Amino acid sequence: MYSDRIWLVEKLSRDALFTLSAPSTSAEARDAIERRLRTGEKIRANQIRMMSNAESAKH
């Protein structure tokens, strides 16, 4: 899923990358996480899960 975005793969742990690419992670959460990573923020797998759950709760 992220083979064309090496910059993103290099910024995430393996667990965070698996969580980000999981089918349960919403597209909205992925977009938000990518925006935050571009600004240099470090994001962990549990933060990705929380953001995805928050996005899912909106819908």
Residue pairs with C-beta under 8 A, 6 or more apart in sequence:
1 21
2 8
2 9
2 17
2 20
2 21
3 9
8 34
8 37
9 17
11 37
11 42
11 43
12 20
12 37
12 43
13 44
13 45
15 45
16 43
16 44
16 45
16 48
18 45
19 25
19 45
19 48
19 49
19 52
20 30
20 33
20 48
24 52
25 48
25 49
25 52
26 52
26 55
26 56
26 59
28 55
29 48
29 51
29 52
29 54
29 55
32 51
32 55
33 43
33 48
33 51
36 43
37 43
